[in-house]
Amino acid sequence: MFDSLSGKKVVIIGASSGIGLAVAKKTAELGASVVMSSRSQDKLDRAMEGISGQVEAIAADILDENSVNALFERVGNFDYLVITAVADENLLRAPLAEISTETAQRGMEKFWGTFFATRAATKTIAQNGSIVLTSSVSIFKPAKTGGVSVMSAASGAVAVFGRSLAAELAPIRVNVIAPGVVDTGVWSNTSEVQQSELTQWAEESLPVKHLGQAEELAQAILSLMTNTYITGAILPVDGGLTVL
């Protein structure tokens, strides 16, 4: 089914690193025309250097609706949308009793960014196209560590939003991926010791015995993009975390 990407246009928001970059590389390899977007043009330009194929980089701020609207006006007609952008989630963690209203409101930016981008995309996406949104496995398995209630609420909002849009936007297909713990830049603000402990935890505890890799998540996203009989799905890709 991945052959169906040849000649198609794919817009990836959050494409300068991590899962979004892995999706950009794979879709370009499969013959798609790829539009990579994130907040930083410099990061996008560096990310493009390792990708062969028809690729364009356009900076846009997912939290600025005017910026997002301008992005899709420039893109024009296209076939697939993938949103992987995460607005510094781990920097917004705090126990409920201590979290400020400002931080809690910022914690919902993941939903609002998804909303702005999806709304703008509906004007020019193909009727036989698809949208893949990014939630989190925390909607199925709340973290015991605490401090992530607002982050989980934002991911829950994205998941329900996607399910509802699958009905509202049909025949455009809308699906949601719910990643587990993935080895990407989202952990860059943690210490080397913490990262090592995370790797050890995955090797000892997860059924698959390793941390998730961006390429593994990209494979799952490609399946949701291209399978024409899947819509309204929330797919956990978590290494078996939810069965523990």
Contacts in CASP RR format, 6 or more apart in sequence:
PFRMAT RR
TARGET T0000
AUTHOR 0000-0000-0000
METHOD contacts of the structure
MODEL  1
MFDSLSGKKVVIIGASSGIGLAVAKKTAELGASVVMSSRSQDKLDRAMEG
ISGQVEAIAADILDENSVNALFERVGNFDYLVITAVADENLLRAPLAEIS
TETAQRGMEKFWGTFFATRAATKTIAQNGSIVLTSSVSIFKPAKTGGVSV
MSAASGAVAVFGRSLAAELAPIRVNVIAPGVVDTGVWSNTSEVQQSELTQ
WAEESLPVKHLGQAEELAQAILSLMTNTYITGAILPVDGGLTVL
1 223 0 8 1.000
1 226 0 8 1.000
1 227 0 8 1.000
2 30 0 8 1.000
2 222 0 8 1.000
2 226 0 8 1.000
3 30 0 8 1.000
4 226 0 8 1.000
5 27 0 8 1.000
5 30 0 8 1.000
5 31 0 8 1.000
5 32 0 8 1.000
5 80 0 8 1.000
5 222 0 8 1.000
5 225 0 8 1.000
5 226 0 8 1.000
6 30 0 8 1.000
6 31 0 8 1.000
6 32 0 8 1.000
7 31 0 8 1.000
7 32 0 8 1.000
7 33 0 8 1.000
8 31 0 8 1.000
8 32 0 8 1.000
8 33 0 8 1.000
8 79 0 8 1.000
8 80 0 8 1.000
9 32 0 8 1.000
9 33 0 8 1.000
9 34 0 8 1.000
9 35 0 8 1.000
9 75 0 8 1.000
9 77 0 8 1.000
9 78 0 8 1.000
9 79 0 8 1.000
9 80 0 8 1.000
10 23 0 8 1.000
10 24 0 8 1.000
10 27 0 8 1.000
10 32 0 8 1.000
10 33 0 8 1.000
10 34 0 8 1.000
10 35 0 8 1.000
10 78 0 8 1.000
10 79 0 8 1.000
10 80 0 8 1.000
10 81 0 8 1.000
10 82 0 8 1.000
10 225 0 8 1.000
11 35 0 8 1.000
11 37 0 8 1.000
11 72 0 8 1.000
11 75 0 8 1.000
11 78 0 8 1.000
11 80 0 8 1.000
11 81 0 8 1.000
11 82 0 8 1.000
11 121 0 8 1.000
12 20 0 8 1.000
12 23 0 8 1.000
12 24 0 8 1.000
12 27 0 8 1.000
12 34 0 8 1.000
12 35 0 8 1.000
12 36 0 8 1.000
12 37 0 8 1.000
12 81 0 8 1.000
12 82 0 8 1.000
12 84 0 8 1.000
13 37 0 8 1.000
13 38 0 8 1.000
13 60 0 8 1.000
13 62 0 8 1.000
13 81 0 8 1.000
13 82 0 8 1.000
13 83 0 8 1.000
13 84 0 8 1.000
13 85 0 8 1.000
13 117 0 8 1.000
14 20 0 8 1.000
14 21 0 8 1.000
14 36 0 8 1.000
14 37 0 8 1.000
14 38 0 8 1.000
14 62 0 8 1.000
14 83 0 8 1.000
14 84 0 8 1.000
14 85 0 8 1.000
15 21 0 8 1.000
15 23 0 8 1.000
15 24 0 8 1.000
15 34 0 8 1.000
15 36 0 8 1.000
15 37 0 8 1.000
15 38 0 8 1.000
15 44 0 8 1.000
15 47 0 8 1.000
15 57 0 8 1.000
15 84 0 8 1.000
16 36 0 8 1.000
16 38 0 8 1.000
16 40 0 8 1.000
16 43 0 8 1.000
16 44 0 8 1.000
16 46 0 8 1.000
16 47 0 8 1.000
17 38 0 8 1.000
17 43 0 8 1.000
17 47 0 8 1.000
17 184 0 8 1.000
17 185 0 8 1.000
18 84 0 8 1.000
18 182 0 8 1.000
18 184 0 8 1.000
18 185 0 8 1.000
18 214 0 8 1.000
19 84 0 8 1.000
19 134 0 8 1.000
19 179 0 8 1.000
19 182 0 8 1.000
19 184 0 8 1.000
19 214 0 8 1.000
19 217 0 8 1.000
19 218 0 8 1.000
19 221 0 8 1.000
20 82 0 8 1.000
20 84 0 8 1.000
20 214 0 8 1.000
20 218 0 8 1.000
21 36 0 8 1.000
21 47 0 8 1.000
21 214 0 8 1.000
22 214 0 8 1.000
22 215 0 8 1.000
22 217 0 8 1.000
22 218 0 8 1.000
23 82 0 8 1.000
23 84 0 8 1.000
23 218 0 8 1.000
23 221 0 8 1.000
23 222 0 8 1.000
24 34 0 8 1.000
24 36 0 8 1.000
24 47 0 8 1.000
24 51 0 8 1.000
24 55 0 8 1.000
25 50 0 8 1.000
25 51 0 8 1.000
25 218 0 8 1.000
26 215 0 8 1.000
26 218 0 8 1.000
26 219 0 8 1.000
26 222 0 8 1.000
27 34 0 8 1.000
27 80 0 8 1.000
27 222 0 8 1.000
28 34 0 8 1.000
28 51 0 8 1.000
28 52 0 8 1.000
28 53 0 8 1.000
28 54 0 8 1.000
28 55 0 8 1.000
29 52 0 8 1.000
29 53 0 8 1.000
30 222 0 8 1.000
31 53 0 8 1.000
31 54 0 8 1.000
32 54 0 8 1.000
32 80 0 8 1.000
33 54 0 8 1.000
33 55 0 8 1.000
33 56 0 8 1.000
34 51 0 8 1.000
34 53 0 8 1.000
34 54 0 8 1.000
34 55 0 8 1.000
34 56 0 8 1.000
35 55 0 8 1.000
35 56 0 8 1.000
35 57 0 8 1.000
35 58 0 8 1.000
35 75 0 8 1.000
35 78 0 8 1.000
36 44 0 8 1.000
36 47 0 8 1.000
36 48 0 8 1.000
36 55 0 8 1.000
36 56 0 8 1.000
36 57 0 8 1.000
36 58 0 8 1.000
37 44 0 8 1.000
37 57 0 8 1.000
37 58 0 8 1.000
37 59 0 8 1.000
37 60 0 8 1.000
37 71 0 8 1.000
38 44 0 8 1.000
38 59 0 8 1.000
38 60 0 8 1.000
38 85 0 8 1.000
39 59 0 8 1.000
39 60 0 8 1.000
39 61 0 8 1.000
39 62 0 8 1.000
40 59 0 8 1.000
41 57 0 8 1.000
41 59 0 8 1.000
44 57 0 8 1.000
44 58 0 8 1.000
44 59 0 8 1.000
45 57 0 8 1.000
47 57 0 8 1.000
48 55 0 8 1.000
48 57 0 8 1.000
58 71 0 8 1.000
58 74 0 8 1.000
58 75 0 8 1.000
60 67 0 8 1.000
60 68 0 8 1.000
60 70 0 8 1.000
60 71 0 8 1.000
61 67 0 8 1.000
61 68 0 8 1.000
62 68 0 8 1.000
62 83 0 8 1.000
62 85 0 8 1.000
62 87 0 8 1.000
62 113 0 8 1.000
62 114 0 8 1.000
62 116 0 8 1.000
62 117 0 8 1.000
63 87 0 8 1.000
63 109 0 8 1.000
63 112 0 8 1.000
63 113 0 8 1.000
63 116 0 8 1.000
64 116 0 8 1.000
65 116 0 8 1.000
65 119 0 8 1.000
65 120 0 8 1.000
68 113 0 8 1.000
68 116 0 8 1.000
68 117 0 8 1.000
68 120 0 8 1.000
69 120 0 8 1.000
71 120 0 8 1.000
72 120 0 8 1.000
72 121 0 8 1.000
72 123 0 8 1.000
72 124 0 8 1.000
75 124 0 8 1.000
76 124 0 8 1.000
77 124 0 8 1.000
77 125 0 8 1.000
77 126 0 8 1.000
78 121 0 8 1.000
78 124 0 8 1.000
78 125 0 8 1.000
78 126 0 8 1.000
79 125 0 8 1.000
79 126 0 8 1.000
79 128 0 8 1.000
79 129 0 8 1.000
79 130 0 8 1.000
80 125 0 8 1.000
80 129 0 8 1.000
80 130 0 8 1.000
80 131 0 8 1.000
80 132 0 8 1.000
80 225 0 8 1.000
81 117 0 8 1.000
81 118 0 8 1.000
81 121 0 8 1.000
81 125 0 8 1.000
81 130 0 8 1.000
81 131 0 8 1.000
81 132 0 8 1.000
82 131 0 8 1.000
82 132 0 8 1.000
82 221 0 8 1.000
82 225 0 8 1.000
83 113 0 8 1.000
83 114 0 8 1.000
83 117 0 8 1.000
83 118 0 8 1.000
83 131 0 8 1.000
83 132 0 8 1.000
83 133 0 8 1.000
83 134 0 8 1.000
84 134 0 8 1.000
84 221 0 8 1.000
85 113 0 8 1.000
85 134 0 8 1.000
86 110 0 8 1.000
86 134 0 8 1.000
86 186 0 8 1.000
87 106 0 8 1.000
87 107 0 8 1.000
87 109 0 8 1.000
87 110 0 8 1.000
87 113 0 8 1.000
89 107 0 8 1.000
89 110 0 8 1.000
89 151 0 8 1.000
89 186 0 8 1.000
90 186 0 8 1.000
90 187 0 8 1.000
90 189 0 8 1.000
90 190 0 8 1.000
91 189 0 8 1.000
92 103 0 8 1.000
92 106 0 8 1.000
92 107 0 8 1.000
92 150 0 8 1.000
92 151 0 8 1.000
93 146 0 8 1.000
93 147 0 8 1.000
93 148 0 8 1.000
93 151 0 8 1.000
94 100 0 8 1.000
94 103 0 8 1.000
94 147 0 8 1.000
95 146 0 8 1.000
95 147 0 8 1.000
96 147 0 8 1.000
96 149 0 8 1.000
99 147 0 8 1.000
99 150 0 8 1.000
103 150 0 8 1.000
104 150 0 8 1.000
107 150 0 8 1.000
107 151 0 8 1.000
107 154 0 8 1.000
108 150 0 8 1.000
108 153 0 8 1.000
108 154 0 8 1.000
108 157 0 8 1.000
109 154 0 8 1.000
110 151 0 8 1.000
110 154 0 8 1.000
110 155 0 8 1.000
110 157 0 8 1.000
110 158 0 8 1.000
111 154 0 8 1.000
111 157 0 8 1.000
111 158 0 8 1.000
111 161 0 8 1.000
114 133 0 8 1.000
114 134 0 8 1.000
114 158 0 8 1.000
114 161 0 8 1.000
115 161 0 8 1.000
118 131 0 8 1.000
118 133 0 8 1.000
118 161 0 8 1.000
118 165 0 8 1.000
121 131 0 8 1.000
122 169 0 8 1.000
122 172 0 8 1.000
125 131 0 8 1.000
125 172 0 8 1.000
126 172 0 8 1.000
127 171 0 8 1.000
127 172 0 8 1.000
128 171 0 8 1.000
128 172 0 8 1.000
128 228 0 8 1.000
129 172 0 8 1.000
129 173 0 8 1.000
130 172 0 8 1.000
130 173 0 8 1.000
130 174 0 8 1.000
130 175 0 8 1.000
130 224 0 8 1.000
130 225 0 8 1.000
130 226 0 8 1.000
130 231 0 8 1.000
131 162 0 8 1.000
131 165 0 8 1.000
131 169 0 8 1.000
131 172 0 8 1.000
131 173 0 8 1.000
131 174 0 8 1.000
131 175 0 8 1.000
132 174 0 8 1.000
132 175 0 8 1.000
132 176 0 8 1.000
132 177 0 8 1.000
132 221 0 8 1.000
132 224 0 8 1.000
132 225 0 8 1.000
133 158 0 8 1.000
133 159 0 8 1.000
133 161 0 8 1.000
133 162 0 8 1.000
133 174 0 8 1.000
133 175 0 8 1.000
133 176 0 8 1.000
133 177 0 8 1.000
134 158 0 8 1.000
134 176 0 8 1.000
134 177 0 8 1.000
134 179 0 8 1.000
135 155 0 8 1.000
135 156 0 8 1.000
135 158 0 8 1.000
135 159 0 8 1.000
135 176 0 8 1.000
135 177 0 8 1.000
135 178 0 8 1.000
135 234 0 8 1.000
136 151 0 8 1.000
136 152 0 8 1.000
136 155 0 8 1.000
136 156 0 8 1.000
136 178 0 8 1.000
136 179 0 8 1.000
136 180 0 8 1.000
137 178 0 8 1.000
137 179 0 8 1.000
137 180 0 8 1.000
137 236 0 8 1.000
137 237 0 8 1.000
137 238 0 8 1.000
137 241 0 8 1.000
137 242 0 8 1.000
138 148 0 8 1.000
138 151 0 8 1.000
138 152 0 8 1.000
138 155 0 8 1.000
139 152 0 8 1.000
139 155 0 8 1.000
139 156 0 8 1.000
139 159 0 8 1.000
139 178 0 8 1.000
139 234 0 8 1.000
140 178 0 8 1.000
140 236 0 8 1.000
140 242 0 8 1.000
141 238 0 8 1.000
141 241 0 8 1.000
141 242 0 8 1.000
141 244 0 8 1.000
142 148 0 8 1.000
142 152 0 8 1.000
143 152 0 8 1.000
155 178 0 8 1.000
158 176 0 8 1.000
159 176 0 8 1.000
159 178 0 8 1.000
159 234 0 8 1.000
162 174 0 8 1.000
162 175 0 8 1.000
162 176 0 8 1.000
162 232 0 8 1.000
163 174 0 8 1.000
163 176 0 8 1.000
163 232 0 8 1.000
163 234 0 8 1.000
165 174 0 8 1.000
166 173 0 8 1.000
166 174 0 8 1.000
166 175 0 8 1.000
166 231 0 8 1.000
166 232 0 8 1.000
167 232 0 8 1.000
170 231 0 8 1.000
173 228 0 8 1.000
173 230 0 8 1.000
173 231 0 8 1.000
173 232 0 8 1.000
174 231 0 8 1.000
174 232 0 8 1.000
175 224 0 8 1.000
175 230 0 8 1.000
175 231 0 8 1.000
175 232 0 8 1.000
175 233 0 8 1.000
175 234 0 8 1.000
175 235 0 8 1.000
176 232 0 8 1.000
176 233 0 8 1.000
176 234 0 8 1.000
176 235 0 8 1.000
177 217 0 8 1.000
177 220 0 8 1.000
177 221 0 8 1.000
177 224 0 8 1.000
177 234 0 8 1.000
177 235 0 8 1.000
177 237 0 8 1.000
178 234 0 8 1.000
178 235 0 8 1.000
178 236 0 8 1.000
178 237 0 8 1.000
178 238 0 8 1.000
179 212 0 8 1.000
179 217 0 8 1.000
179 237 0 8 1.000
179 238 0 8 1.000
180 212 0 8 1.000
180 236 0 8 1.000
180 237 0 8 1.000
180 238 0 8 1.000
180 239 0 8 1.000
180 241 0 8 1.000
181 198 0 8 1.000
181 202 0 8 1.000
181 211 0 8 1.000
181 212 0 8 1.000
181 238 0 8 1.000
181 241 0 8 1.000
182 211 0 8 1.000
182 212 0 8 1.000
182 213 0 8 1.000
182 214 0 8 1.000
182 216 0 8 1.000
182 217 0 8 1.000
183 199 0 8 1.000
183 211 0 8 1.000
183 212 0 8 1.000
183 213 0 8 1.000
183 214 0 8 1.000
184 214 0 8 1.000
187 194 0 8 1.000
187 195 0 8 1.000
187 198 0 8 1.000
190 198 0 8 1.000
198 211 0 8 1.000
199 211 0 8 1.000
202 209 0 8 1.000
202 210 0 8 1.000
202 211 0 8 1.000
202 212 0 8 1.000
203 209 0 8 1.000
203 210 0 8 1.000
205 244 0 8 1.000
206 239 0 8 1.000
206 240 0 8 1.000
206 241 0 8 1.000
206 244 0 8 1.000
207 239 0 8 1.000
207 240 0 8 1.000
207 243 0 8 1.000
207 244 0 8 1.000
208 239 0 8 1.000
208 240 0 8 1.000
212 239 0 8 1.000
216 237 0 8 1.000
217 237 0 8 1.000
220 235 0 8 1.000
220 237 0 8 1.000
223 230 0 8 1.000
224 230 0 8 1.000
224 233 0 8 1.000
224 235 0 8 1.000
236 242 0 8 1.000
END
